[in-house]
Amino acid sequence: MTDLLTTARALDAADPLGSHLDAFAEMPGVTAYLDGNSLGRPLRDIGEKISDFVRGDWGTRLIRSWDEQWMDLPVALGDRIGAACLGAAAGQTVVADSTTVLLYKLLRSATAERKDRSEIVIERGNFPTDRFVAEGVAAESGMTVRWISADPVQGVQISDIADAVTARTALVVLSHVDYRSGALADMEGITAKVHEAGALMLWDLCHSVGVIPMRLDEWGVDLAVGCTYKYLNGGPGAPAFAYVRAAHHGVLRQPIQGWMGAADVFAMGPAYVPDATIRQFISGTPPVLGMLPMQGMLDRIEQATIEGVRAKSKTLTDLAVQAFDEVLAPLGVRLLSPRDAELRGGHITIGHPDFRAVTQRLWADGVIPDFRFPDGIRLGLSPLSTSHVETVTGVLAVRDALLQGPIQEPTG
Ligand SMILES: *Cc1c(COP(=O)(O)O)cnc(C)c1O
């Protein structure tokens, strides 16, 4: 057996992005934070940035800040996300609302535009909110949901959608990286297949934005949404983003008609006239304060480049798989993620019947992965804030907690 910690120390010493690790706030009592894919850590300077904002832009510039910068912020910040992470030219990405609300807006827009068609295609294993919104929109739009099944480890393949996507399909909704297995879908190939049937394609990027390079413009993606509190470290409840391909502007019409999405926000006119740009997808006053923390993370991703972030992500997940093979597989733990780094995102999932109890022990001991029903532990490795030593420390802690045996579950 190789010495995993020695290997990890060598990888940390050679890590070109290692200098970012110190930029994150200390986490007293925590030796391994392996949940950056659920809630990214705060940058160290965020308290100061927020207090500068309170004193300056808000406290001193006061309402003048709306004209000076806040009105433009949803699209300006969207453009930065588009350029740094999405392969999206300016004017197609906007920051607003939660992922769930943006999913609703985009699904409704798409089904209204394809009202001659009758089905929304979605995968059974997709994240609950995506499925729930799809069911709600289908009911409102008089459409049906067509469910597809995919391998729980390898994720959705082109062959899984080939039969399901037909002349009846209005829209296909899939996740780029599966929130459970971490499987990475072939965005380019699947989008092309969906377009052959004349349907629209919506990608959920929650588990890939900030960690996987993508080329939404080049790959013909119609619509996308994504979280900013995962790999973009925007903080709990930070607003999400929506991408709407320029070709659909002025054609798609979102359902929550608000004054901020109107063509002339301050006309205060009698009727709603939708803006013909991405701004139409805003409804009400944007959450300016919530857009602050993610900006520091975007600075760092721009500096590291998304390709650099992806390279480290692969090294981290490869090391986690190596550690799994050496210390967890012999204890009967299953790998529930693809083995090939090219086919997975920034986290891996492992399974064992005792993992609910194991997770309780780990959290109490300052090792923080997350538990996914029924018996999975997700190890989320956020490349700019996670070290190789932290990764190995986490896997060794899982082994130690497992060796303590099952906790007696209370009955009745
Ligand atoms: C995290 C996540 C969401 C979260 O949606 P919210 O509206 O922010 O609660 C949605 N979809 C996927 C795939 C996610 O991973």
The ligand as an SDF file (V2000), in Angstrom:
LIG
                    3D

 15 15  0  0  0  0  0  0  0  0999 V2000
  -28.4430   22.4830   -5.6010 C   0  0  0  0  0  0  0  0  0  0  0  0
  -29.3520   22.1910   -6.7300 C   0  0  0  0  0  0  0  0  0  0  0  0
  -30.5400   22.9140   -6.9060 C   0  0  0  0  0  0  0  0  0  0  0  0
  -30.9590   23.9170   -5.8690 C   0  0  0  0  0  0  0  0  0  0  0  0
  -31.9940   24.7410   -6.2170 O   0  0  0  0  0  0  0  0  0  0  0  0
  -32.3800   25.9470   -5.2580 P   0  0  0  0  0  0  0  0  0  0  0  0
  -33.4820   26.6210   -5.9160 O   0  0  0  0  0  0  0  0  0  0  0  0
  -31.1460   26.7820   -5.0900 O   0  0  0  0  0  0  0  0  0  0  0  0
  -32.7410   25.3780   -3.9170 O   0  0  0  0  0  0  0  0  0  0  0  0
  -31.3030   22.6480   -8.0350 C   0  0  0  0  0  0  0  0  0  0  0  0
  -30.9250   21.7030   -8.9320 N   0  0  0  0  0  0  0  0  0  0  0  0
  -29.7860   20.9890   -8.7650 C   0  0  0  0  0  0  0  0  0  0  0  0
  -29.3910   19.9800   -9.7870 C   0  0  0  0  0  0  0  0  0  0  0  0
  -28.9800   21.2100   -7.6570 C   0  0  0  0  0  0  0  0  0  0  0  0
  -27.8770   20.4990   -7.4930 O   0  0  0  0  0  0  0  0  0  0  0  0
  1  2  1  0
  2  3  1  0
  2 14  2  0
  3  4  1  0
  3 10  2  0
  4  5  1  0
  5  6  1  0
  6  7  2  0
  6  8  1  0
  6  9  1  0
 10 11  1  0
 11 12  2  0
 12 13  1  0
 12 14  1  0
 14 15  1  0
M  END
$$$$
